[in-house]
Amino acid sequence: MTPSLRELIAAIAAVVCGALAAFVATPILGINWSFSAELADTEKWIAVQSNTVAIGGALAVPVCVLLASRGSRQLAWGAAAGFALIVGIATLILPDGSGIDAQGTYYLRALAAGGLIGAAVAASWGRRALQLALVLGVVATWLIVWMREAQAFHDVFDPAARRAGDPWWWLVALAIVAAAAAAATAHSSYRAPHPGLAGVQVAIAGVISFVVVNRLLGAWLTNVADSPRPRLWTVTLSVVALIFVLVFFISRMTPGTDGRFVLTMTGITAAAMPVVCSAHGLLTREVDLWVGLFVGILAVAIGLRAAIVVPHPVAGLAVAGLVPLLGALWPEFGTGDAWIVLRLALLGLGAGHAIGSNFASESPITALGLVIPFTALALSRAYTIPLVGATEETGDYGLPKLYGDPELFNDNAVAIVMTVFVGCCAAAILTYRPRPATPGHFRRISDSSAL
């Protein structure tokens, strides 16, 4: 088999494995879901969703470290195929109407998704084409998966809770087949670069702290959701500030320039909040699902390509930051018909360019960065709760306004907060001073050009 064919198979595997992992790992609490259940069951299901996202995201880094330390891309692709198979089995064994009771299966699927991200990173990192393919699959899916849930909300009101967040079966099958094919065709000398000890330590400590802090801060925001506006906004601003301080500290502890990747992923996550955590999809049917998917994937691909030609550490963040900025200046921007496609295109273009310009050299740091969009629960709550919280917001006849009420979509305040957050991440990248890398116990193996 020719090297170009091997690389093509590996690139396809990277795209579809990243897409499947992102599909399952994306928290659906900030987007659109609906089902019929008792209040106690609903609250339990919501708690399970937050916990599974956090635990699954935390698993990605240890899996990446274990596989990357072995140096075998064949083993990493084989593990990716196994994790994709577990995702499919976990989805299959959830019968209609029993999704709320099957908590263990939710945890199993989330853990498999986190493991899939870690395995895909270990298998792809060190090869530029595979890195681009993996980021395309993960980021594009994360940006557009909410459109599928919005479409499902309009098309059918499914009483089975499991319907929200279930991946497409063709995507599951393609990920299993592609990863297995990549494992079977990878050359034995096609070695993955071993991670340095300092990068491993920072990645593991960073992902644990990020997941735990976001889970706690997200719960804090949820508890004050019905508080008066002054207290609600005080807590919201405090949460956002604490998240930035945590990410800034993690980035400064990262060896070399890899801390820029962590800051970039966090900034893109904040910029995407008006899209991935928006309820506007409930009100919008003018945009066809497949049109949105095409625009999102194409925009990220163009952004990644532009990063190769004209890399810049913050230009992509500036483009992505236009989304919350326009939301602050023009709250109706992207809330209906074709305008939402423009917002999605801006976000995808900026995300692709920003990430492509700040790739991390260490695979564990990459795994840490790629799970930030899925585990940033506090950021998503910080964006959505000020829109729907506060007891004094009432509609007709003294009833609370519903999530999705057009009158409630004056989200310029939270958009300003996210714009400032993106600006802080950009400033931190521009003023970043690389931390000297310290030698570790992992022996680095140069990546062979042979496939």
Secondary structure, DSSP 4 states (H G I P E B T S, - for coil): --HHHHHHHHHHHHHHHHHHHHHHHS-STTS-------HHHHHHHHHHHHHHHHHHHHHHHHHHHHHHHHTBHHHHHHHHHHHHHHHHHHHHT--TT-TTT-HHHHHHHHHHHHHHHHHHHHHHTT-HHHHHHHHHHHHHHHHHHHHHHHHHHHH---S-GGGTTPPPHHHHHHHHHHHHHHHHHS-TT-BPPPPPHHHHHHHHHHHHHHHHHHHHHHHHHHHTTTS-HHHHHHHHHHHHHHHHHHHHHHHHHSBBTTHHHHHHHHHHHHHHHHHHT-SGGGT--SS-HHHHHHHHHHHHHHHHHHHHHS--TTHHHHHHHHHHHHHHH-TTTTSSTTHHHHHHHHHHHHHHHHHHHS--SSHHHHHHHHHHHHH-HHHHHHHHHHHH--TT-B-GGGPBPPTT-GGG--THHHHHHHHHHHHHHHHHHHT--PBPPPP-SSPP-PPPS--
